[in-house]
């Protein structure tokens, strides 16, 4: 499981402080750097598989070429026996698994023994399940995943995980068809064939996360409301860092949308947003596992793979289609995420907005977390503005669960979050226009400062005359 954030250390690298216990840093295989530095150092280009054990059959290799993947970084292991690699091998696991869900499990790892590589990595292992035909070199699921990997390999943003390498492995099972013949009923073999019994993908990315945003929010809330005053003072940095995530996530989502990687509603959730060694937000891999997920509920109902952030205009039956999410729909789903972040910053539990809106909605069944969606609650009569009044009332809170320095800056963003959650898509703001609404949140004490990369992206995207007339840029901190 992912670890919760600890007290900031007094250790400083060129990129800034590491906000996790030093024991969690892989000193043997090189120290972590920020994702921005990782890209600037071209570390993603320094990984190359060794030459042993390659699959050379055309049926396996040609789809890799057709997907546009580099054969030096995507390896298909070759086995004539029935055994297959047991993940995380050939990588070397560091600590406990980072997490698992459905058909995947993620590890924090070091590079294989025969591969020289300077950074700790994350390895996501996917068990391939294709229902249109058995798994194999020409299966639809494999081809779709190779295409998704190719798109991921082109992503280079300081708030989105970076593809480093990948591999495939499989094991074979022998299948025989036999027949009894003659008076003695002797058994003869009509045919013998080998079928693929199990097929896995391993996807290696940087950085390996210590936690995700859901755990981060829950830990921050616990630290503010718990009786341990020492823990509360230790984690005061978390609120300021959390405030800085709004602007960075806005720019990262805009980058992903423009990349054409194919974001779906289920990709936008708190568990998909990772927190790295430096306390900075990083969006996890997009689109790699959806080819192997099987709905567990009847058609037309939510499955465990869906999120409560479904846009009001989205047809649930088409949610898994690559083109189902529109840009206004992305703004809506991101607004739901920001809504919950805001509630935690103002001293309430992460699920408080869901509970309150579900209680004030006429739609039945919303009290069950599995079935709750914001769109159903709001369609059932719950008023977003009424809950905003609950949040504004936190100004007079006396239980010390709210950090005073956060109240005014956070309350300022309620109107823009309300616009993001408008029922009618045409009334929502454009994703590219959201960043200025969150810039002031970078300026809080103990914040990492304005993100150099996101600030530069935003300034470059503005019309020249508007940029020339903009206010003097504040001192920036590297991400």
C-alpha positions in Angstrom: 0.0 0.0 0.0 1.1 3.6 -0.5 2.5 5.4 2.5 1.1 8.5 4.0 3.1 11.7 4.1 5.5 12.2 7.0 7.3 15.2 8.5 9.3 17.2 6.0 13.0 16.4 6.2 15.8 18.9 6.4 17.4 17.3 3.4 17.6 19.5 0.3 18.5 18.6 -3.3 18.9 21.0 -6.2 15.2 20.6 -6.9 14.1 21.3 -3.3 13.2 19.4 -0.2 12.1 15.8 -0.2 8.9 15.6 1.9 9.2 11.9 2.9 11.3 10.0 5.3 14.8 9.5 4.0 14.4 5.7 4.5 12.0 5.6 1.7 14.5 7.0 -0.8 16.4 4.5 -2.9 20.0 5.5 -2.2 21.4 2.4 -3.9 19.9 3.0 -7.3 20.1 6.8 -7.3 18.1 9.5 -5.7 14.8 10.7 -7.2 14.6 14.0 -8.9 11.6 16.1 -9.8 9.8 15.1 -13.0 10.8 18.4 -14.6 14.5 17.6 -14.0 14.0 14.1 -15.1 12.8 15.4 -18.5 15.5 18.0 -18.7 18.2 15.4 -18.0 16.7 13.1 -20.7 16.7 10.2 -18.2 13.8 8.6 -20.0 16.2 7.9 -22.9 18.8 6.2 -20.8 17.0 2.9 -20.3 17.7 0.1 -22.8 16.9 -3.6 -22.4 19.7 -6.2 -22.4 19.9 -8.5 -25.4 18.9 -11.8 -23.7 15.6 -13.6 -24.1 14.0 -11.6 -26.9 11.0 -12.9 -28.8 11.8 -12.7 -32.5 8.7 -14.3 -34.1 7.1 -11.9 -36.6 3.6 -12.3 -35.1 4.9 -10.8 -31.8 7.3 -8.2 -33.1 5.4 -6.7 -36.0 2.5 -5.3 -33.9 5.1 -3.5 -31.8 6.6 -1.9 -34.9 3.1 -1.0 -36.2 2.3 0.8 -32.9 5.4 2.9 -33.3 7.1 1.7 -30.1 10.9 1.6 -29.9 12.0 -2.1 -29.8 14.9 -1.1 -27.6 12.5 -0.1 -24.8 9.7 -2.5 -25.4 10.8 -6.1 -24.9 8.7 -9.3 -25.6 10.3 -12.1 -23.6 10.8 -15.4 -25.4 10.1 -18.7 -23.5 9.9 -22.1 -25.0 8.9 -23.6 -21.7 5.6 -23.0 -19.9 7.0 -20.8 -17.1 6.7 -17.0 -17.3 8.3 -14.2 -15.4 6.9 -13.6 -12.0 6.5 -9.9 -11.5 8.1 -7.7 -10.5 11.0 -9.7 -11.9 13.1 -8.9 -13.8 12.9 -5.6 -11.9 14.0 -5.5 -8.3 11.2 -4.6 -5.9 11.8 -1.9 -3.3 9.4 -2.0 -0.3 5.8 -3.0 -0.4 3.6 -2.9 -3.5 2.3 0.7 -4.2 -1.2 -0.5 -5.0 -3.4 -2.9 -6.9 -6.8 -2.8 -8.6 -8.6 -5.2 -10.8 -6.2 -6.6 -13.3 -3.2 -4.5 -12.3 -0.6 -4.2 -9.5 2.1 -1.5 -9.2 5.5 -1.8 -7.6 8.3 0.6 -6.7 11.4 -1.0 -8.3 15.0 -0.7 -9.3 16.2 -1.5 -12.8 17.0 -5.2 -13.7 20.5 -6.4 -12.7 21.7 -6.3 -16.3 20.4 -2.8 -17.0 22.3 0.2 -15.8 19.8 2.9 -14.8 20.1 5.7 -12.3 16.6 6.3 -11.0 14.0 4.5 -8.9 10.9 3.6 -11.0 7.3 2.4 -10.8 6.3 -0.8 -12.5 2.6 -1.4 -13.4 1.9 -5.1 -14.2 -1.3 -5.7 -16.2 -2.8 -9.2 -16.7 -4.3 -9.3 -20.2 -7.9 -10.4 -20.5 -9.4 -10.3 -24.0 -12.9 -11.6 -24.4 -13.2 -11.4 -28.2 -10.6 -14.1 -28.6 -7.9 -15.8 -26.5 -4.9 -13.6 -25.5 -2.1 -13.7 -28.0 0.2 -11.8 -30.4 -2.7 -10.6 -32.6 -5.4 -10.1 -30.0 -7.4 -6.9 -30.0 -6.5 -6.2 -26.4 -2.8 -6.5 -27.1 -2.9 -4.2 -30.2 -5.0 -1.6 -28.3 -2.6 -1.7 -25.4 0.5 -1.3 -27.6 -1.2 1.8 -29.2 -1.9 3.2 -25.7 1.7 2.6 -24.8 2.8 4.4 -27.9 0.7 7.4 -27.0 2.0 7.4 -23.5 5.6 7.3 -24.7 5.0 10.7 -26.4 3.8 12.4 -23.2 6.3 14.8 -21.6 4.9 17.0 -19.0 6.1 17.8 -15.5 2.8 16.7 -13.9 2.2 13.5 -15.9 4.0 10.2 -15.4 6.7 9.6 -18.0 7.0 6.3 -19.9 10.5 4.8 -19.6 10.1 1.2 -20.8 7.8 -1.8 -21.1 7.7 -5.5 -21.6 5.5 -8.5 -22.3 5.6 -12.1 -21.2 3.4 -15.1 -21.5 3.3 -18.8 -20.7 2.0 -21.6 -22.9 -0.3 -24.5 -22.2 -0.4 -27.7 -24.4 -3.8 -28.7 -25.7 -4.3 -32.2 -27.2 -7.3 -33.7 -28.9 -7.5 -37.5 -28.5 -9.6 -40.3 -29.9 -10.3 -43.9 -29.0 -10.0 -46.4 -31.9 -10.5 -50.1 -32.6 -11.9 -52.8 -30.6 -9.2 -52.3 -27.9 -10.2 -48.6 -27.7 -6.6 -47.5 -28.0 -6.1 -43.8 -27.5 -4.5 -41.9 -30.3 -3.7 -38.2 -30.5 -5.3 -36.4 -33.4 -3.7 -33.0 -32.8 -1.4 -31.1 -30.4 -1.3 -27.4 -30.1 0.0 -24.8 -27.7 -2.2 -21.9 -26.5 -1.3 -18.9 -24.4 -2.3 -19.5 -20.9 -1.4 -16.1 -19.4 -0.2 -12.9 -21.0 1.1 -9.9 -19.0 2.3 -6.4 -19.8 4.8 -4.5 -17.6 4.9 -0.7 -17.9 7.7 1.2 -16.4 7.2 4.9 -15.6 8.8 7.7 -13.6 8.3 8.8 -10.8 7.2 6.1 -8.4 4.6 7.7 -6.1 4.5 7.5 -2.4 0.8 8.1 -2.2 -2.2 9.3 -4.1 -4.4 12.4 -3.7 -7.2 10.5 -2.0 -4.8 9.3 0.8 -3.2 12.7 0.9 -6.5 14.4 1.5 -7.5 11.9 4.2 -4.2 12.2 6.0 -4.3 16.0 5.9 -7.8 16.0 7.3 -6.8 13.6 10.1 -3.7 15.6 10.9 -5.9 18.8 11.3 -8.7 17.2 13.3 -6.8 14.7 15.5 -5.8 15.2 19.1 -2.1 14.9 18.3 -1.0 18.6 18.2 2.6 17.6 17.3 1.3 15.8 14.2 -0.8 18.9 13.3 2.2 21.2 13.4 4.3 18.7 11.5 1.9 18.7 8.6 1.1 22.4 8.2 3.0 22.3 4.9 0.4 19.9 3.4 -2.4 22.6 3.2 -0.2 25.0 1.3 1.0 22.3 -1.1 -2.5 21.1 -1.6 -3.5 24.6 -2.6 -0.8 24.6 -5.3 -2.3 21.5 -7.0 -5.3 23.3 -8.5 -3.3 25.3 -11.0 -0.9 22.4 -11.9 -3.7 19.9 -12.4 -5.6 22.3 -14.6 -2.6 22.7 -16.9 -1.7 19.0 -16.9 -5.3 18.1 -17.9 -5.2 20.6 -20.7 -1.9 19.1 -21.9 -3.4 15.6 -21.8 -6.5 16.7 -23.7 -4.5 18.3 -26.4 -2.2 15.2 -26.7 -5.1 13.1 -27.9 -4.3 10.3 -25.5 -8.0 9.6 -25.0 -9.2 10.6 -21.5 -12.4 9.1 -20.1 -14.5 10.0 -17.1 -13.2 7.1 -15.2 -9.6 8.4 -15.6 -10.4 11.5 -13.6 -10.4 10.5 -9.9 -8.4 11.2 -6.7 -6.6 7.8 -6.9 -5.3 8.6 -10.4 -3.5 11.7 -9.1 -0.2 10.7 -7.5 2.0 12.6 -5.1 5.7 12.2 -5.7 8.8 12.4 -3.4 8.7 16.2 -3.5 5.0 16.5 -2.5 4.1 17.5 -6.1 1.1 16.2 -8.1 1.5 13.8 -11.0 -1.3 12.3 -13.1 -0.9 8.5 -13.5 -1.1 6.4 -16.6 -4.1 6.9 -18.8 -5.9 4.2 -20.9 -3.6 1.2 -20.3 -6.0 -1.1 -18.3 -9.4 -0.3 -19.8 -8.9 -3.0 -22.5 -8.9 -5.7 -19.9 -11.6 -4.6 -17.5 -14.9 -6.5 -17.4 -18.0 -4.8 -16.1 -19.5 -6.6 -13.1 -22.9 -5.0 -13.2 -25.8 -5.2 -15.6 -25.7 -2.9 -18.6 -26.8 0.7 -18.0 -25.7 0.6 -14.3 -22.5 1.9 -12.8 -19.7 -0.6 -12.3 -16.9 -0.5 -9.7 -14.7 1.0 -12.4 -16.7 4.2 -12.7 -16.4 7.4 -10.6 -18.9 9.8 -9.0 -17.6 12.5 -11.3 -19.6 11.5 -14.4 -20.6 14.7 -16.4 -24.3 15.6 -16.4 -24.6 15.2 -20.2 -22.7 11.8 -20.5 -24.6 8.7 -21.5 -23.5 6.0 -19.1 -23.8 3.3 -21.7 -21.1 5.0 -23.9 -18.7 5.9 -21.1 -16.1 3.5 -22.1 -16.0 4.7 -25.7 -12.7 6.6 -26.3 -14.6 9.7 -27.6 -17.3 9.7 -24.9 -15.7 12.5 -22.8 -16.0 16.0 -24.2 -13.9 19.0 -23.1 -16.8 20.5 -21.1 -17.2 17.1 -19.6 -13.6 17.0 -18.5 -14.1 20.4 -16.8 -17.1 19.0 -14.9 -15.2 15.9 -13.7 -12.2 18.0 -12.7 -14.6 20.4 -10.9 -15.9 17.5 -8.8 -12.3 16.7 -7.8 -11.6 20.3 -6.9 -14.9 20.4 -4.9 -13.7 17.7 -2.6 -10.2 19.2 -2.3 -11.8 22.5 -1.2 -13.9 20.8 1.4 -10.9 19.2 3.0 -9.0 22.4 2.9 -11.8 24.0 4.9 -11.7 21.3 7.6 -14.4 18.8 6.4 -13.9 15.1 5.5 -13.3 14.3 1.9 -16.7 12.5 1.5 -18.7 15.3 3.3 -19.9 16.9 0.0 -21.2 13.5 -1.2 -23.0 12.8 2.1 -24.5 16.3 2.3 -25.7 16.4 -1.3 -27.0 12.8 -1.1 -29.0 13.7 2.0 -30.5 16.8 0.4 -31.4 15.0 -2.9 -34.7 13.4 -3.8 -33.0 10.7 -5.8 -33.0 7.3 -3.9 -29.9 5.2 -3.3 -27.3 8.0 -3.2 -26.5 7.2 0.4 -24.7 4.2 -1.0 -21.1 5.3 -1.9 -21.0 2.8 -4.8 -23.9 4.5 -6.5 -23.4 8.2 -5.7 -22.7 10.6 -8.5 -22.7 14.4 -8.3 -24.9 14.7 -11.3 -27.6 12.5 -9.7 -27.5 14.4 -6.5 -27.8 17.8 -8.2 -30.5 16.5 -10.5 -32.4 15.4 -7.5 -32.8 18.8 -6.0 -29.6 19.3 -4.0 -28.3 22.8 -4.3 -24.6 23.4 -4.8 -24.9 27.0 -3.5 -26.4 25.7 -0.3 -23.4 23.6 0.4 -21.1 26.5 -0.5 -22.9 28.4 2.4 -21.8 25.5 4.6 -18.2 26.0 3.5 -18.4 29.8 3.9 -19.6 29.3 7.5 -16.2 27.6 8.2 -14.9 31.1 8.6 -16.3 31.2 12.1 -15.3 27.7 13.0 -13.9 27.3 16.5 -12.6 23.7 16.6 -9.3 24.7 15.0 -9.7 22.1 12.2 -9.3 24.9 9.7 -6.0 26.6 9.1 -6.8 30.4 9.2 -4.4 31.2 6.4 -6.3 29.0 4.0 -9.8 30.3 4.5 -9.9 33.4 2.4 -7.8 32.1 -0.5 -9.8 28.9 -0.7 -13.2 30.6 -0.5 -12.3 32.7 -3.5 -12.3 29.7 -5.7 -15.9 28.6 -4.9 -17.5 30.6 -7.7 -15.2 29.1 -10.4 -15.8 25.6 -9.0 -19.6 26.3 -9.2 -19.2 27.3 -12.8 -17.2 24.1 -13.6 -20.2 22.1 -12.2 -22.9 23.8 -14.2 -25.4 21.3 -15.6 -25.4 22.8 -19.1 -22.0 22.2 -20.8 -22.1 25.6 -22.6 -22.1 27.4 -19.3 -18.9 25.9 -18.0 -15.6 27.8 -18.4 -13.1 26.5 -21.0 -10.3 24.4 -19.5 -7.6 26.7 -21.0 -9.1 29.7 -19.1 -9.1 28.2 -15.6 -5.5 28.6 -14.5 -5.7 32.3 -13.6 -8.5 31.6 -11.1 -6.1 29.4 -9.1 -2.8 31.4 -9.3 -3.2 33.1 -6.0 -3.2 29.7 -4.2 0.5 29.4 -5.1 1.4 32.4 -3.0 0.6 31.0 0.5 3.4 30.6 3.1 5.1 27.1 2.9 3.8 26.7 -0.6 6.4 25.4 -3.2 5.7 28.7 -5.1 4.3 29.2 -8.5 5.1 26.3 -10.7 7.7 27.4 -13.3 6.5 25.0 -15.9 2.8 25.7 -15.6 3.3 29.5 -15.4 5.4 29.4 -18.5 2.8 27.3 -20.4 0.1 29.7 -19.4 2.0 32.9 -20.4 3.0 31.4 -23.7 -0.6 30.5 -24.5 -1.9 34.1 -23.9 -2.2 36.6 -26.7 1.0 38.7 -27.1 -0.6 42.0 -26.2 -2.2 40.5 -23.1 1.1 39.0 -22.0 2.9 42.4 -22.4 0.3 44.1 -20.2 0.3 41.4 -17.5 1.5 42.1 -14.0 5.1 41.6 -13.1 5.8 37.9 -12.7 6.5 36.9 -9.1 9.6 35.0 -8.0 9.1 31.4 -9.1 10.2 28.1 -7.7 11.3 25.2 -9.8 9.0 22.2 -9.9 
